[in-house]
Structures are given as C-alpha cells and as structure tokens.
C-alpha cells in the first residue's frame, strides 16, 4: 500500500481540503439553482460530494499521519447530539401547531411541508435505529 508521507498532508490541510470541496459543491448547487442551471449545479454538487467524501474516507487510510483523533470524535458526537436535539425541540414545538392550524383551516400543509415532516420523521427513526445498533455493540 502506498502512503502519503512528509509534511504534505496535515490535519489542517485535510480539514481545509474536505470542507473547501464541500463548500464549493454546495455553492455550485446554490448558484445553479439561482441561475436556473439546475443540472449544472447538481453535477457540480455531486462531483464535489463524491470527491470530498472520497478524500474524507480515503486520506486517513492512505496516510501514516493522524488526521483525526479523540477530540474530533468528541466534537462530532457533541455536534450530532446538538443537531438532533435542536431539530427535535423545533419539530416538537412547530409540527403539532401546524397540524392544529391545518385542521382549523387557518393554514394549509403543502406537499413541501409534508415532505419535510416525512423526511425529519424518517431521519429520527433512522437515528434511533443507528443509536440502538451502536448501543448494542458497546
């Protein structure tokens, strides 16, 4: 196996490269949407997502340097927990009110809102399954 040696790939460069590619991909998608070039924006996004994801997964395998450690894992766990918590609080606060307002014919829940509700519900169910799998492994 070939390893990446020397000072070329540091933790900072690794993070900058992965996050920079992700930022370019997202900005490319948004620019494509804003300029009514949906296909081009989607292509830029997909190429960036696959390229950045490939580097994020492959670089720690190909290098003999430590690109992630306990601090990164702890930050990831705390950020993930915060994201899930905030989304849960907002969802539990807003969604029941939306359905009550919809039942009272004050607002109408559109297809987009239904899609968001379905997506968030599926995401929380998936998180619960993943949490259960990880908990059983430990």
Backbone as a printed PyTorch tensor [residue, N CA C, xyz], in Angstrom:
tensor([[[  0.8440,  -1.1810,   0.0000],
         [  0.0000,   0.0000,   0.0000],
         [  0.8860,   1.2400,   0.0000]],

        [[  0.5320,   2.2120,  -0.7680],
         [  1.2580,   3.4670,  -0.8350],
         [  0.7180,   4.4060,   0.2320]],

        [[  1.6170,   5.0440,   0.9590],
         [  1.1960,   6.0060,   1.9660],
         [  1.6440,   7.3920,   1.5600]],

        [[  0.9170,   8.3740,   2.0430],
         [  1.2620,   9.7720,   1.7950],
         [  2.1720,  10.2020,   2.9280]],

        [[  3.4240,  10.4280,   2.6400],
         [  4.3980,  10.7750,   3.6710],
         [  4.7800,  12.2420,   3.5710]],

        [[  5.5080,  12.6700,   4.5680],
         [  6.0250,  14.0270,   4.5520],
         [  5.0110,  15.0280,   5.0640]],

        [[  5.3960,  16.3040,   5.0110],
         [  4.5460,  17.3540,   5.5830],
         [  3.4010,  17.7790,   4.6720]],

        [[  3.1650,  17.0520,   3.5770],
         [  2.1640,  17.4750,   2.6100],
         [  0.7540,  17.4730,   3.1830]],

        [[  0.3810,  16.4230,   3.9040],
         [ -0.9870,  16.3170,   4.4010],
         [ -0.9960,  16.4090,   5.9230]],

        [[ -1.4070,  17.5610,   6.4120],
         [ -1.5430,  17.7650,   7.8480],
         [ -3.0260,  17.7510,   8.1930]],

        [[ -3.3110,  17.7580,   9.4940],
         [ -4.7100,  17.7930,   9.9320],
         [ -5.4140,  19.0240,   9.3850]],

        [[ -4.7430,  20.1680,   9.4220],
         [ -5.3510,  21.4050,   8.9430],
         [ -5.6040,  21.3550,   7.4430]],

        [[ -4.6290,  20.8540,   6.6860],
         [ -4.8150,  20.7500,   5.2380],
         [ -5.9150,  19.7530,   4.8920]],

        [[ -5.9680,  18.6610,   5.6280],
         [ -7.0070,  17.6490,   5.4090],
         [ -8.3880,  18.2640,   5.6220]],

        [[ -8.5690,  18.9320,   6.7470],
         [ -9.8680,  19.5670,   7.0270],
         [-10.1840,  20.6510,   6.0010]],

        [[ -9.1970,  21.4880,   5.7010],
         [ -9.4180,  22.5580,   4.7270],
         [ -9.7930,  22.0160,   3.3600]],

        [[ -9.1300,  20.9460,   2.9550],
         [ -9.4140,  20.3420,   1.6580],
         [-10.8300,  19.7640,   1.6200]],

        [[-11.1790,  18.9800,   2.6260],
         [-12.5030,  18.3470,   2.6420],
         [-13.6040,  19.3950,   2.7580]],

        [[-13.4710,  20.3130,   3.7160],
         [-14.5070,  21.3320,   3.8950],
         [-14.5410,  22.3240,   2.7360]],

        [[-13.3870,  22.6130,   2.1540],
         [-13.3480,  23.5090,   1.0000],
         [-14.0660,  22.9120,  -0.2040]],

        [[-13.8180,  21.6340,  -0.4610],
         [-14.5070,  20.9700,  -1.5720],
         [-16.0060,  20.9240,  -1.3030]],

        [[-16.3950,  20.6250,  -0.0640],
         [-17.8230,  20.5970,   0.2830],
         [-18.4540,  21.9710,   0.0960]],

        [[-17.7550,  23.0220,   0.4960],
         [-18.2880,  24.3800,   0.3450],
         [-18.4470,  24.7430,  -1.1260]],

        [[-17.4670,  24.3910,  -1.9540],
         [-17.5610,  24.6690,  -3.3860],
         [-18.7310,  23.8950,  -3.9920]],

        [[-18.9120,  22.6540,  -3.5600],
         [-20.0230,  21.8450,  -4.0760],
         [-21.3680,  22.4700,  -3.7210]],

        [[-21.5210,  22.8960,  -2.4800],
         [-22.7820,  23.4990,  -2.0430],
         [-23.0140,  24.8300,  -2.7550]],

        [[-21.9740,  25.6520,  -2.8380],
         [-22.1170,  26.9280,  -3.5430],
         [-22.4240,  26.7100,  -5.0210]],

        [[-21.8380,  25.6790,  -5.6290],
         [-22.1400,  25.3540,  -7.0200],
         [-23.5970,  24.9770,  -7.2060]],

        [[-24.1340,  24.2000,  -6.2690],
         [-25.5520,  23.8300,  -6.3370],
         [-26.4360,  25.0570,  -6.1830]],

        [[-26.1370,  25.8890,  -5.1970],
         [-26.9400,  27.1010,  -4.9830],
         [-26.8570,  28.0510,  -6.1720]],

        [[-25.6690,  28.1920,  -6.7460],
         [-25.5110,  29.0530,  -7.9290],
         [-26.2980,  28.4860,  -9.1010]],

        [[-26.2550,  27.1760,  -9.2650],
         [-27.0210,  26.5520, -10.3330],
         [-28.5130,  26.7730, -10.1660]],

        [[-28.9910,  26.6830,  -8.9470],
         [-30.4110,  26.9390,  -8.6890],
         [-30.7570,  28.4040,  -8.9370]],

        [[-29.8800,  29.3130,  -8.4710],
         [-30.1450,  30.7450,  -8.6290],
         [-30.1020,  31.1750, -10.0990]],

        [[-29.2530,  30.5350, -10.8880],
         [-29.0960,  30.9070, -12.2940],
         [-29.9520,  30.0430, -13.2200]],

        [[-30.8370,  29.2660, -12.6520],
         [-31.7310,  28.3870, -13.4090],
         [-30.9400,  27.3810, -14.2410]],

        [[-29.8310,  26.9290, -13.6970],
         [-28.9940,  25.9000, -14.2980],
         [-28.9510,  24.6980, -13.3520]],

        [[-30.1030,  24.0990, -13.1310],
         [-30.2440,  23.0550, -12.1210],
         [-29.3460,  21.8550, -12.3870]],

        [[-29.2760,  21.4320, -13.6340],
         [-28.4530,  20.2710, -13.9660],
         [-26.9790,  20.5530, -13.6950]],

        [[-26.4970,  21.6930, -14.1430],
         [-25.0950,  22.0480, -13.9240],
         [-24.7890,  22.1540, -12.4300]],

        [[-25.6760,  22.8110, -11.6910],
         [-25.4820,  22.9230, -10.2420],
         [-25.4680,  21.5640,  -9.5650]],

        [[-26.3440,  20.6760, -10.0060],
         [-26.3980,  19.3260,  -9.4330],
         [-25.1400,  18.5330,  -9.7680]],

        [[-24.6400,  18.6970, -10.9770],
         [-23.4140,  17.9950, -11.3670],
         [-22.2400,  18.4900, -10.5320]],

        [[-22.1130,  19.7990, -10.3840],
         [-21.0300,  20.3580,  -9.5650],
         [-21.1340,  19.8280,  -8.1390]],

        [[-22.3550,  19.7890,  -7.6100],
         [-22.5590,  19.3030,  -6.2530],
         [-22.1720,  17.8260,  -6.1290]],

        [[-22.6380,  17.0070,  -7.0540],
         [-22.3550,  15.5770,  -6.9660],
         [-20.8690,  15.2720,  -7.1220]],

        [[-20.2120,  15.9330,  -8.0590],
         [-18.7710,  15.7180,  -8.2280],
         [-18.0320,  16.1350,  -6.9560]],

        [[-18.3900,  17.2890,  -6.4150],
         [-17.7530,  17.7450,  -5.1780],
         [-18.0370,  16.8280,  -4.0070]],

        [[-19.2820,  16.3600,  -3.8900],
         [-19.6380,  15.4850,  -2.7780],
         [-18.8820,  14.1640,  -2.8550]],

        [[-18.8030,  13.5910,  -4.0340],
         [-18.0830,  12.3270,  -4.1700],
         [-16.5760,  12.5110,  -4.0090]],

        [[-16.0390,  13.5830,  -4.5680],
         [-14.6020,  13.8320,  -4.4620],
         [-14.2150,  14.1430,  -3.0170]],

        [[-14.9550,  15.0560,  -2.3960],
         [-14.6690,  15.4020,  -0.9950],
         [-14.8910,  14.2290,  -0.0640]],

        [[-15.9610,  13.4790,  -0.3050],
         [-16.2200,  12.2960,   0.5130],
         [-15.1450,  11.2390,   0.3420]],

        [[-14.6760,  11.0860,  -0.8910],
         [-13.5920,  10.1320,  -1.1380],
         [-12.3190,  10.5060,  -0.4060]],

        [[-12.0100,  11.7860,  -0.4010],
         [-10.8270,  12.2480,   0.3360],
         [-11.0350,  12.0630,   1.8360]],

        [[-12.2320,  12.3990,   2.3280],
         [-12.5120,  12.2700,   3.7590],
         [-12.3720,  10.8330,   4.2350]],

        [[-12.7850,   9.8970,   3.4140],
         [-12.7050,   8.4860,   3.8020],
         [-11.3270,   7.9060,   3.4740]],

        [[-10.7790,   8.2600,   2.3320],
         [ -9.5430,   7.6370,   1.8720],
         [ -8.2740,   8.1710,   2.4900]],

        [[ -8.2090,   9.4680,   2.7240],
         [ -6.9560,  10.0540,   3.2180],
         [ -6.4870,   9.4500,   4.5360]],

        [[ -7.3740,   9.2370,   5.5280],
         [ -6.8860,   8.6090,   6.7660],
         [ -6.3440,   7.1910,   6.5510]],

        [[ -6.8010,   6.5120,   5.5180],
         [ -6.3140,   5.1630,   5.2260],
         [ -4.9650,   5.2110,   4.5200]],

        [[ -4.7890,   6.1940,   3.6430],
         [ -3.5900,   6.2490,   2.8120],
         [ -2.3980,   6.9150,   3.4790]],

        [[ -2.6140,   7.6260,   4.5420],
         [ -1.5080,   8.3430,   5.1660],
         [ -1.1140,   7.6840,   6.4820]],

        [[  0.1210,   7.8830,   6.8570],
         [  0.5680,   7.3650,   8.1470],
         [  0.4090,   8.4240,   9.2420]],

        [[ -0.1170,   9.5730,   8.8900],
         [ -0.3390,  10.6390,   9.8580],
         [ -1.7160,  10.4970,  10.5040]],

        [[ -1.8340,  11.0120,  11.7070],
         [ -3.1190,  11.0130,  12.4000],
         [ -3.8970,  12.2480,  11.9520]],

        [[ -4.9800,  12.0190,  11.2110],
         [ -5.7810,  13.1250,  10.7100],
         [ -7.0060,  13.3660,  11.5910]],

        [[ -7.3740,  12.3730,  12.3780],
         [ -8.4950,  12.5050,  13.3090],
         [ -8.1070,  11.8100,  14.6050]],

        [[ -8.5470,  12.3720,  15.7100],
         [ -8.2790,  11.7420,  16.9950],
         [ -9.4990,  11.8720,  17.8940]],

        [[ -9.3170,  11.6130,  19.1890],
         [-10.4300,  11.6200,  20.1300],
         [-11.1450,  12.9700,  20.1780]],

        [[-10.3900,  14.0400,  20.0400],
         [-11.0110,  15.3740,  20.0650],
         [-12.0060,  15.5270,  18.9250]],

        [[-11.6270,  15.0560,  17.7510],
         [-12.5190,  15.1480,  16.5950],
         [-13.7670,  14.3060,  16.8030]],

        [[-13.5840,  13.1020,  17.3350],
         [-14.7330,  12.2330,  17.5720],
         [-15.6570,  12.8300,  18.6320]],

        [[-15.0750,  13.4250,  19.6690],
         [-15.8860,  14.0590,  20.7160],
         [-16.6540,  15.2530,  20.1550]],

        [[-15.9910,  16.0820,  19.3540],
         [-16.6760,  17.2150,  18.7210],
         [-17.7990,  16.7470,  17.8020]],

        [[-17.5340,  15.6990,  17.0430],
         [-18.5450,  15.1360,  16.1480],
         [-19.7530,  14.6390,  16.9520]],

        [[-19.4950,  13.9280,  18.0270],
         [-20.5920,  13.4170,  18.8560],
         [-21.3950,  14.5460,  19.4800]],

        [[-20.7190,  15.5650,  19.9790],
         [-21.4330,  16.6920,  20.5980],
         [-22.2310,  17.4720,  19.5620]],

        [[-21.6390,  17.7080,  18.3760],
         [-22.3490,  18.4350,  17.3200],
         [-23.5550,  17.6320,  16.8270]],

        [[-23.3910,  16.3270,  16.6730],
         [-24.5090,  15.4850,  16.2310],
         [-25.6280,  15.5000,  17.2620]],

        [[-25.2740,  15.3830,  18.5220],
         [-26.2820,  15.4250,  19.5830],
         [-26.9980,  16.7690,  19.6250]],

        [[-26.2510,  17.8480,  19.4530],
         [-26.8530,  19.1790,  19.4450],
         [-27.7990,  19.3430,  18.2610]],

        [[-27.3820,  18.8790,  17.0870],
         [-28.2290,  18.9480,  15.8970],
         [-29.5280,  18.1760,  16.0960]],

        [[-29.4140,  16.9570,  16.5930],
         [-30.6110,  16.1420,  16.8100],
         [-31.4960,  16.7890,  17.8650]],

        [[-30.9080,  17.3030,  18.9370],
         [-31.6880,  17.9400,  19.9880],
         [-32.4250,  19.1820,  19.5190]],

        [[-31.7310,  20.0490,  18.8030],
         [-32.3640,  21.2760,  18.2970],
         [-33.4800,  20.9310,  17.3160]],

        [[-33.2030,  20.0070,  16.4120],
         [-34.2180,  19.6140,  15.4370],
         [-35.4320,  19.0050,  16.1350]],

        [[-35.2000,  18.2240,  17.1610],
         [-36.3030,  17.6120,  17.8920],
         [-37.1410,  18.6670,  18.6060]],

        [[-36.5010,  19.6020,  19.2850],
         [-37.2390,  20.6370,  20.0070],
         [-38.0470,  21.5050,  19.0390]],

        [[-37.4220,  21.9180,  17.9470],
         [-38.1320,  22.7330,  16.9560],
         [-39.2720,  21.9290,  16.3350]],

        [[-38.9950,  20.6780,  15.9700],
         [-40.0230,  19.8450,  15.3680],
         [-41.1910,  19.5980,  16.3020]],

        [[-40.9050,  19.2610,  17.5460],
         [-41.9830,  19.0030,  18.5030],
         [-42.7430,  20.2730,  18.8730]],

        [[-42.1110,  21.4090,  18.7290],
         [-42.7750,  22.6800,  19.0360],
         [-43.6340,  23.1660,  17.8750]],

        [[-43.1690,  22.9770,  16.6560],
         [-43.8300,  23.5630,  15.4990],
         [-44.8370,  22.6200,  14.8420]],

        [[-44.4740,  21.3590,  14.6730],
         [-45.3140,  20.4530,  13.8950],
         [-46.7230,  20.2630,  14.4600]],

        [[-46.8950,  20.0280,  15.7530],
         [-48.2740,  19.8920,  16.2450],
         [-49.1060,  21.1510,  16.0070]],

        [[-48.4820,  22.3120,  16.1830],
         [-49.2050,  23.5640,  15.9420],
         [-49.6140,  23.6820,  14.4760]],

        [[-48.7350,  23.2610,  13.5660],
         [-49.0840,  23.3010,  12.1440],
         [-50.2880,  22.4100,  11.8380]],

        [[-50.3150,  21.2460,  12.4300],
         [-51.4370,  20.3390,  12.1640],
         [-52.7360,  20.8570,  12.7790]],

        [[-52.6530,  21.5120,  13.9380],
         [-53.8470,  22.1160,  14.5290],
         [-54.3400,  23.2650,  13.6490]],

        [[-53.4190,  24.1050,  13.1810],
         [-53.7980,  25.2000,  12.2910],
         [-54.3500,  24.6790,  10.9590]],

        [[-53.8170,  23.5810,  10.4800],
         [-54.3400,  22.9790,   9.2550],
         [-55.7520,  22.4310,   9.4800]],

        [[-55.9590,  21.7980,  10.6230],
         [-57.3000,  21.2690,  10.9240],
         [-58.3180,  22.3880,  11.0720]],

        [[-57.8950,  23.5480,  11.5280],
         [-58.7820,  24.7020,  11.6610],
         [-58.8770,  25.5310,  10.3980]],

        [[-58.3240,  25.0580,   9.3020],
         [-58.3380,  25.7550,   8.0140],
         [-57.7360,  27.1550,   8.0780]],

        [[-56.7560,  27.3260,   8.9550],
         [-56.0570,  28.6100,   9.0500],
         [-54.8460,  28.6120,   8.1130]],

        [[-54.1370,  27.5010,   8.0730],
         [-53.0360,  27.3170,   7.1320],
         [-53.2550,  25.9890,   6.4290]],

        [[-52.5820,  25.8200,   5.3020],
         [-52.6630,  24.5550,   4.5840],
         [-51.2730,  23.9510,   4.5270]],

        [[-51.1740,  22.7040,   4.9350],
         [-49.8940,  21.9990,   4.8760],
         [-49.6820,  21.5630,   3.4340]],

        [[-48.6710,  22.1430,   2.8040],
         [-48.4000,  21.8670,   1.3950],
         [-47.6220,  20.5630,   1.2550]],

        [[-47.4140,  20.1850,   0.0150],
         [-46.6290,  18.9920,  -0.2700],
         [-45.1980,  19.1100,   0.2050]],

        [[-44.6490,  20.3130,   0.1270],
         [-43.2740,  20.5310,   0.5850],
         [-43.1800,  20.3330,   2.0920]],

        [[-44.1330,  20.8990,   2.8180],
         [-44.1270,  20.7510,   4.2790],
         [-44.3280,  19.2910,   4.6560]],

        [[-45.2290,  18.6050,   3.9620],
         [-45.4220,  17.1730,   4.2190],
         [-44.1420,  16.4000,   3.9530]],

        [[-43.4210,  16.7720,   2.9020],
         [-42.1450,  16.1310,   2.5990],
         [-41.1130,  16.3650,   3.6850]],

        [[-41.0750,  17.5900,   4.2100],
         [-40.1460,  17.9000,   5.2990],
         [-40.5070,  17.0970,   6.5450]],

        [[-41.7880,  17.0260,   6.8630],
         [-42.2370,  16.2540,   8.0300],
         [-41.8640,  14.7880,   7.8530]],

        [[-42.1210,  14.2440,   6.6670],
         [-41.7790,  12.8470,   6.3980],
         [-40.2760,  12.6250,   6.5080]],

        [[-39.4890,  13.5260,   5.9260],
         [-38.0320,  13.3860,   5.9540],
         [-37.4930,  13.4530,   7.3750]],

        [[-37.9530,  14.4230,   8.1570],
         [-37.4830,  14.5290,   9.5390],
         [-37.9110,  13.3210,  10.3610]],

        [[-39.1250,  12.8490,  10.1410],
         [-39.5890,  11.6600,  10.8650],
         [-38.7250,  10.4500,  10.5140]],

        [[-38.4500,  10.2670,   9.2320],
         [-37.6100,   9.1520,   8.8000],
         [-36.1940,   9.2950,   9.3600]],

        [[-35.6960,  10.5180,   9.4010],
         [-34.3600,  10.7620,   9.9330],
         [-34.2760,  10.4050,  11.4120]],

        [[-35.2770,  10.7930,  12.1830],
         [-35.2770,  10.4610,  13.6110],
         [-35.4240,   8.9620,  13.8330]],

        [[-36.2380,   8.2980,  13.0180],
         [-36.3490,   6.8360,  13.1300],
         [-35.0180,   6.1730,  12.7940]],

        [[-34.3680,   6.6390,  11.7340],
         [-33.0670,   6.0990,  11.3640],
         [-32.0360,   6.3550,  12.4610]],

        [[-32.0650,   7.5510,  13.0540],
         [-31.1510,   7.8520,  14.1560],
         [-31.3890,   6.8920,  15.3160]],

        [[-32.6500,   6.6300,  15.6310],
         [-32.9650,   5.6990,  16.7100],
         [-32.4520,   4.2950,  16.4320]],

        [[-32.6020,   3.8440,  15.1930],
         [-32.0930,   2.5210,  14.8190],
         [-30.5720,   2.4970,  14.9300]],

        [[-29.9070,   3.5210,  14.4040],
         [-28.4450,   3.5900,  14.4740],
         [-27.9650,   3.6550,  15.9200]],

        [[-28.6540,   4.4260,  16.7390],
         [-28.2940,   4.5390,  18.1510],
         [-28.4200,   3.1690,  18.8300]],

        [[-29.5050,   2.4640,  18.5240],
         [-29.7010,   1.1330,  19.0820],
         [-28.6230,   0.1650,  18.6500]],

        [[-28.2160,   0.2240,  17.3910],
         [-27.1580,  -0.6670,  16.8890],
         [-25.8430,  -0.3670,  17.6080]],

        [[-25.5030,   0.9080,  17.6970],
         [-24.2470,   1.2860,  18.3660],
         [-24.2880,   0.9130,  19.8460]],

        [[-25.4250,   1.1150,  20.4720],
         [-25.5460,   0.7910,  21.9000],
         [-25.3770,  -0.7040,  22.1390]],

        [[-25.9050,  -1.5390,  21.2650],
         [-25.7520,  -2.9890,  21.4140],
         [-24.3120,  -3.4340,  21.2120]],

        [[-23.5700,  -2.7070,  20.3590],
         [-22.1830,  -3.0800,  20.1050],
         [-21.2880,  -2.7710,  21.2960]],

        [[-21.6730,  -1.8410,  22.1210],
         [-20.8700,  -1.4760,  23.2910],
         [-21.4640,  -2.1190,  24.4700]]])
